[in-house]
Amino acid sequence: MPTALLHMISVKATDYKRVFHFVLEDADIILKSHNELIKKFLNLADQVLRHRNCPKSIQLIMCAQHWTVQMKDILLKLNQVPTVCIGNYLEAALYGRNKFSMKFLDSNNKESSLQKVLDNKYKFTKSVLICNEDEVEDIQTFFTVEEIEYMS
């Protein structure tokens, strides 16, 4: 796609006044290798759109598996506030610049230690628990008894 886009830009093969949607599939991968080309396209489209009669801008849709700095940079340059949908809790937390805290729990008292750490916060926040494979079943049982929703 990037080479076809570059060709379209260089020969002026499209009328940007008629472009309403720009879909960037695998944006994380494409932006790593073709970041400047995508920025060039968006800048060119922005220049042309200033002279368009229709007040709508181009809708940019980016699909990716991972959140990258290049994606953040493009979204920050948009005129309007973007809607960002991220399917992975950790990626969403990174995008939202959440502060992370890490706690190492004593495995002899894991249930009581876990209860203290989660307190009642588990109802309002997401937590990631990393444990040994042999501890998973015990922790699942603990969560079930305490009526704490979890994914494993």
Steps between C-alpha positions, in 0.01 A plus 500: 500500500765761581656476154159531336423798722832661409422449131151649541647806671777550245276478191208676669282200423227590744300806586541541876188716511304178457683300769300455818655187657859383527539148641842392613500125564798370703583859589763397752697314232446749217590802712826339609627481144297769319431762768616795289289392201184477710573841654554639149163363387321644804668840458414509129142399571478767770622769258248399235215479752544865595358584157216248509143623521397219734585571867583135575859386539639159412412225743819316589452139603807316624498132587797347677603227739732720707498859617806685363659841537438567130125443545495732802685770304250488213199511733644797689531697175134457404281809517213323672503279807527143377301205622745228589385141547755262648408138567784422740489634858876548529530673163209727595665579833824587321313725258321669788834544676375327812738467787592144576594361835661165549473295816685180580295279729620232734378174354457346850227754578389568144125509566514744791767707322287507186195600702693795649629614162164474324297628796178620333688660210441199275143625446626819334841415357669234294787303646745257350615213714805302397557178686655158473308239306438294814334800673239570232236255621524620862468862395202421274330329793577799723351740243190284460442482878554878533273560196773683313466492121812387321640378169775242487 
